[in-house]
Amino acid sequence: EIIDSKNFSSPLNQLQNRIWLMHWALFIFFNHENGRNGIIDLFFQDRYLNAIQTNAHHLLRYLATAVVVNKRRRNMLKELIKVI
């Protein structure tokens, strides 16, 4: 079966793919020693932050947890509050 490459590059598909990536990455990040930094770095990228704010509000709780429990990244609290 031939897959239409335009379908994969549509903005809606890109949004959904980012949400799935973030969702599945949670298990890896929260089980890795330095994973909370990874979540913060990934989720605060504009395209992923946009995906959270647009269609994945439930992922905000994981981002908030990663920032709050990570003493070295608490400087991100003001930015997190802006997002919320």
Buried (B, 14 or more C-beta within 10 A) or exposed (E): EEEEEEEEEEEEEEBBEBBEEBEEBBEEBBEEEEBBBBBBEBBBEEEBBEBBEEBBEEBBEBBBEBBBEBEEBEEBEEEBEEBE
